Amino acid sequence: MIQLFNIQPDEENWIIVGDFNSHSPSWGYKSLDSKGEEIEEWMISNNLILINTPDDPNTFYSRAWRTTSNPDLAIATDDIHKITAREVCHQLGGSDHKPVILNIKKQTSFGGSKLQPSWNYKQANWDLLKKNLQTLIQSKQYQEEEDNYRPFWNSTLDKLHNDLSEAARENIKKTSSIQNIVKHNNLKTAFGNEKLEQTGQAGTKKLHP
């Protein structure tokens, strides 16, 4: 097979046809072989489109094996693909290949959407992507820590807050006894006083470094 990556197609008004002797579901085979994969990568890299469709009639009949296949491909730039119709004719005597006719209409200006971009993931730099994602995640975590940072918060406040929210309030929901209400109110008062004291100290530290 011709080394496809040595072929540099034009950006428009370009077409290539031939027996590519390769397999891909894109042109009617059940599996993808190495040659088919090479062709698909080459088309993606050069923004080319396959004129064949998977349900086109078979173009090759092996007299030796009595099997049919689709090795004959037509590949073009987007402008040619839009105005080209592919037709597989009846097999002629003496040849294993059926004639294939490409009807290319006169090219005129037309609207419509442009060829959608394709991505060749095999050429992606996954190590660089991983590194960039890790940097982004670390930056995000650091920003969240900064946003949640409270200079006045200490271990005493943390304990009072946990006692208040997890113990006293839960007990009140279960049993509204005098003991639970008193416990809740005491914890709430202790938490409020400690918070006022610590926020005052934090403000003093900021004003008087």
CORLINMO-V216829 format. One record per residue. RES is the residue in three letters. SS is DSSP state (H for helix, E for strand, C for the rest). OMEGA is omega as a letter, one per 40 degrees, with the letter a starting at -180 (* if undefined). Layout:
res=RES ss=SS omega=OMEGA
res=RES ss=SS omega=OMEGA
This chain:
res=MET ss=C omega=i
res=ILE ss=C omega=i
res=GLN ss=C omega=a
res=LEU ss=H omega=a
res=PHE ss=H omega=i
res=ASN ss=H omega=i
res=ILE ss=C omega=i
res=GLN ss=C omega=a
res=PRO ss=C omega=i
res=ASP ss=C omega=a
res=GLU ss=C omega=i
res=GLU ss=C omega=i
res=ASN ss=C omega=a
res=TRP ss=C omega=i
res=ILE ss=E omega=i
res=ILE ss=E omega=a
res=VAL ss=E omega=i
res=GLY ss=E omega=i
res=ASP ss=E omega=a
res=PHE ss=C omega=i
res=ASN ss=C omega=a
res=SER ss=C omega=a
res=HIS ss=C omega=i
res=SER ss=C omega=i
res=PRO ss=H omega=a
res=SER ss=H omega=i
res=TRP ss=H omega=i
res=GLY ss=C omega=i
res=TYR ss=C omega=a
res=LYS ss=C omega=a
res=SER ss=C omega=i
res=LEU ss=C omega=i
res=ASP ss=C omega=a
res=SER ss=H omega=i
res=LYS ss=H omega=i
res=GLY ss=H omega=i
res=GLU ss=H omega=i
res=GLU ss=H omega=i
res=ILE ss=H omega=a
res=GLU ss=H omega=i
res=GLU ss=H omega=i
res=TRP ss=H omega=i
res=MET ss=H omega=a
res=ILE ss=H omega=a
res=SER ss=H omega=a
res=ASN ss=C omega=i
res=ASN ss=C omega=i
res=LEU ss=C omega=a
res=ILE ss=E omega=i
res=LEU ss=E omega=i
res=ILE ss=C omega=i
res=ASN ss=C omega=i
res=THR ss=C omega=a
res=PRO ss=C omega=a
res=ASP ss=C omega=i
res=ASP ss=C omega=i
res=PRO ss=C omega=i
res=ASN ss=C omega=a
res=THR ss=C omega=a
res=PHE ss=E omega=i
res=TYR ss=E omega=i
res=SER ss=E omega=i
res=ARG ss=C omega=a
res=ALA ss=C omega=a
res=TRP ss=C omega=a
res=ARG ss=C omega=i
res=THR ss=E omega=i
res=THR ss=E omega=a
res=SER ss=E omega=a
res=ASN ss=C omega=a
res=PRO ss=C omega=a
res=ASP ss=E omega=a
res=LEU ss=E omega=i
res=ALA ss=E omega=a
res=ILE ss=E omega=a
res=ALA ss=E omega=i
res=THR ss=C omega=a
res=ASP ss=H omega=a
res=ASP ss=H omega=i
res=ILE ss=H omega=i
res=HIS ss=H omega=a
res=LYS ss=H omega=a
res=ILE ss=C omega=a
res=THR ss=E omega=i
res=ALA ss=E omega=a
res=ARG ss=E omega=a
res=GLU ss=E omega=i
res=VAL ss=E omega=a
res=CYS ss=E omega=i
res=HIS ss=E omega=a
res=GLN ss=E omega=i
res=LEU ss=C omega=i
res=GLY ss=C omega=i
res=GLY ss=C omega=a
res=SER ss=C omega=i
res=ASP ss=C omega=a
res=HIS ss=E omega=i
res=LYS ss=E omega=i
res=PRO ss=E omega=i
res=VAL ss=E omega=a
res=ILE ss=E omega=i
res=LEU ss=E omega=i
res=ASN ss=E omega=a
res=ILE ss=E omega=a
res=LYS ss=C omega=i
res=LYS ss=C omega=a
res=GLN ss=C omega=i
res=THR ss=C omega=i
res=SER ss=C omega=a
res=PHE ss=C omega=i
res=GLY ss=C omega=i
res=GLY ss=C omega=a
res=SER ss=C omega=i
res=LYS ss=C omega=i
res=LEU ss=C omega=i
res=GLN ss=C omega=a
res=PRO ss=C omega=i
res=SER ss=C omega=a
res=TRP ss=C omega=i
res=ASN ss=C omega=a
res=TYR ss=H omega=a
res=LYS ss=H omega=i
res=GLN ss=H omega=a
res=ALA ss=C omega=i
res=ASN ss=C omega=a
res=TRP ss=H omega=i
res=ASP ss=H omega=i
res=LEU ss=H omega=i
res=LEU ss=H omega=i
res=LYS ss=H omega=a
res=LYS ss=H omega=i
res=ASN ss=H omega=i
res=LEU ss=H omega=i
res=GLN ss=H omega=i
res=THR ss=H omega=a
res=LEU ss=H omega=a
res=ILE ss=H omega=i
res=GLN ss=H omega=i
res=SER ss=H omega=i
res=LYS ss=H omega=i
res=GLN ss=H omega=a
res=TYR ss=H omega=i
res=GLN ss=H omega=i
res=GLU ss=H omega=i
res=GLU ss=H omega=i
res=GLU ss=H omega=a
res=ASP ss=H omega=a
res=ASN ss=H omega=a
res=TYR ss=C omega=i
res=ARG ss=C omega=a
res=PRO ss=C omega=a
res=PHE ss=C omega=a
res=TRP ss=C omega=i
res=ASN ss=C omega=a
res=SER ss=H omega=i
res=THR ss=H omega=i
res=LEU ss=H omega=a
res=ASP ss=H omega=i
res=LYS ss=H omega=i
res=LEU ss=H omega=i
res=HIS ss=H omega=i
res=ASN ss=H omega=i
res=ASP ss=H omega=a
res=LEU ss=H omega=a
res=SER ss=H omega=a
res=GLU ss=H omega=a
res=ALA ss=H omega=a
res=ALA ss=H omega=a
res=ARG ss=H omega=i
res=GLU ss=H omega=i
res=ASN ss=H omega=i
res=ILE ss=H omega=i
res=LYS ss=H omega=a
res=LYS ss=H omega=a
res=THR ss=C omega=a
res=SER ss=C omega=i
res=SER ss=C omega=i
res=ILE ss=H omega=a
res=GLN ss=H omega=a
res=ASN ss=H omega=i
res=ILE ss=H omega=i
res=VAL ss=H omega=i
res=LYS ss=H omega=i
res=HIS ss=H omega=a
res=ASN ss=H omega=i
res=ASN ss=H omega=i
res=LEU ss=H omega=i
res=LYS ss=H omega=i
res=THR ss=H omega=a
res=ALA ss=H omega=i
res=PHE ss=H omega=a
res=GLY ss=H omega=a
res=ASN ss=H omega=i
res=GLU ss=H omega=i
res=LYS ss=H omega=i
res=LEU ss=H omega=a
res=GLU ss=H omega=a
res=GLN ss=H omega=i
res=THR ss=H omega=i
res=GLY ss=H omega=i
res=GLN ss=H omega=i
res=ALA ss=H omega=i
res=GLY ss=H omega=i
res=THR ss=H omega=i
res=LYS ss=H omega=a
res=LYS ss=H omega=a
res=LEU ss=H omega=a
res=HIS ss=C omega=a
res=PRO ss=C omega=*
